[in-house]
């Protein structure tokens, strides 16, 4: 079956049946990263251009939130939540290269219109999840820290000294639970919505089935995503210029590897 993204519509016929899910080897996520790196090198301008855009937005948000104690650490979790939607434009590039076509970012963006309703709903769901996460982070900090607002660097120093260890454990635990749920329901949802005329529920349930059938590979993939994203933040967002498109292209290959035609 043709997987190419048409300039104005998706090639796949609409089907209400959920696609099958393949079992994969535990080390497949490493293969996805290698494939993703090859895709980035084949499309450096659009891929790294998206990376620059994401890094610039991240820098602006980090600068604005640096003095709002709870927002700064929440940014990492927020990126993990909305990252799959932000990468939608790059999934089309990966699909075009898969079919041996010359990749064009404009064609990728035009192809999204064929399933625009479901893609928009998916983006809205991720945005609401991020808003919920930001409010939850604010409540947790307000509950544990009742003094005057402090600089994030000061907070980290106090956390490392053990003063706010309970806060960070609860904060990280709550974030991990939310991120885990979003990952399970969204690990292949975004590329699937771009590639096929399916609804959000079908995509989310297919994503969940991928995780249930391949728990170890998905745990490794989640760890790689979190680790590389943390690396991007640790380099003051400069690393995100490459990390973001790398993960975006690799996510397409994850979808193609696990979801049957």
Number of C-alpha atoms within 10 A of each C-alpha: 6 10 17 23 27 18 18 14 18 22 18 17 8 11 11 9 8 14 13 12 20 14 15 18 9 15 13 17 24 15 13 23 21 16 20 23 19 15 22 24 13 16 21 14 12 19 25 20 15 21 24 20 14 22 23 16 13 21 16 12 14 20 12 12 17 17 15 16 20 25 21 19 19 21 19 18 22 20 16 19 22 21 18 24 20 15 23 21 23 28 26 31 29 29 24 20 16 15 13 10 12 11 20 16 18 13 17 25 19 17 23 25 17 21 18 15 15 21 25 15 13 23 17 14 15 20 16 12 18 22 13 13 21 18 15 17 22 16 13 17 19 13 10 13 13 8 7 6 13 14 14 18 13 11 16 16 12 13 15 12 10 12 13 17 13 12 17 19 11 15 18 16 12 16 19 13 11 17 21 16 14 20 22 22 21 26 26 27 29 27 30 25 25 28 27 21 23 22 20 22 14 17 26 23 17 25 25 21 19 26 23 14 15 18 16 15 20 23 15 16 23 18 12 16 18 17 12 18 22 18 16 21 19 12 10 13 23 19 19 28 20 22 21 27 28 26 25 28 29 26 29 28 26 25 21 19 16 21 20 11 12
